[in-house]
Amino acid sequence: MSDIKDDYTLLSFKTLVLRLVKNSSIYGFFMLIIRFGGLFLTPVYWNFLSPSDYGILGVTNVLIGVLSPIIIIGINGSIERFYYEWTENDRPRKLGTLWLMSVLVASSFVFIIEISSKYVFPVLFEKVSYIPYFRIALCTVFFESFAMIPFNIMRLTEKMKLFGTVSLVSFILRSATIITMLFLIEQKVLGFLYGGLISSGLLSLFWICWILTRIKFCANVIQIKQELLYALPSLP
């Protein structure tokens, strides 16, 4: 994994601005395609989903929206803060320990929500049952969490073309999977949810393989003490 070679303190203001414009343009180009793609697919989904289906999706998205930023307790933000302060020798071990910690934390969130679901969700959401709707959403968020650290590393190392390409491929895979499941499953809202779950599960395998080539495992949590202290305040 090659990092940025330039020392930003040695770059001229003009060079910095040009680099900012270049990276922002690449990022914006891919995001624009994805947004227009989502807009284009909206009428397609309308043909399958009823207003009540959209209501279920909206409610399950509450769980996704709340859980997504906190499921790895801000460890990805900690990597942004300290990535270039780590030496090249320490970086694989730091990333490995933080990545393993993120997986354990995300798994703990899933476990806690699963065992408390029968007490909490009937109170918070009377008309939408935890099984199967919220359980599918919970698993989807868990699989999507595997992309957080890799995406941050791509941004940090200015791999914007790779970032954009992977984002676009992820969007295409998710859309294709959802549409396929809408055709296959009679209850269309379940087809939509299962489509998102399957695509995020497949992509998580890619992200696991991607990160494993860039890290070294180390079980010494003490070495990431400052990174955790930086990440934890972002949880609330």
Residue, then its C-alpha position, 0 to 999 in steps of 0.5 A: m500500500s503506497d502512501i502519499k509521497d509529498d510533504y504537504t508543507l513543501l507544496s506551493f499554494k497553487t499545487l495544493v489547490l490544484r490537487l484539491v480540485k483534482n481529487s474533489s472533481i474525481y470524487g464528485f464525478f463518481m458520486l454524481i453518477i451514483r446519485f443519478g443512478g439512484l434517481f433513475l432507479t426510483p421509478v423502477y422500485w415504485n413498480f414493486l413497492s407499495p406505500s406501506d412497503y416504503g413505510i417499513l423501509g423508512v422505519t428500518n432505516v432509522l436503525i441503520g441511520v442510528l447504528s451506522p456512525i457508531i457501530i465501530i465506535g469511531i475507530n475509522g475517524s481515529i485512523e484518519r487522525f493518526y494514520y500519518e503519525w504512525t511509522e511505516n513499520d507500526r502502521p500495519r500493526k496499528l491498522g490490524t489491531l484497530w480493524l480487529m477491534s472494530v470487528l469485535v465491537a460491531s459484533s458486540f453491537v449486533f449481539i446486544i441488539e439481538i438479545s434485547s430486541k424482544y424487549v426494546f423494539p415492541v416498545l419503540f416500533e409497535k407496527v413493524s416487527y423486529i423479525p424479519y425486518f429489523r434483523i435484516a437491517l441490523c445484519t446489513v449494517f454489520f456487513e457494511s461496517f467492513a467498508m468503513i476503514p478501507f474507504n477511509i484509507m483510500r481517502l487518506t492515501e488519495k486513491m480517489k479513482l479507486f474509491g470512486t470505482v469501488s463505490l460505483v461497482s458497489f452501487i451497481l451490485r446492490s441495485a442489481t441484487i435488489i431488483t433480482m430479489l424483487f422479482l424472486i420474493e413475493q413480499k416485495v419489501l423483504g426482497f428489497l431488504y434481502g437484496g441489500l443484505i446479500s450485496s453488503g455481505l458479498l462486498s464485505l468478503f471483498w473488503i476483508c480480503w482487501i484489508l488483510t493484505r495491508i495489516k498485521f494482527c497484534a493482540n496488544v490493545i495497549q498500543i492503540k490506547q491513544e487511538l481508542l481514547y480519541a475514538l470513544p468520545s465520538l460514540p455519544 
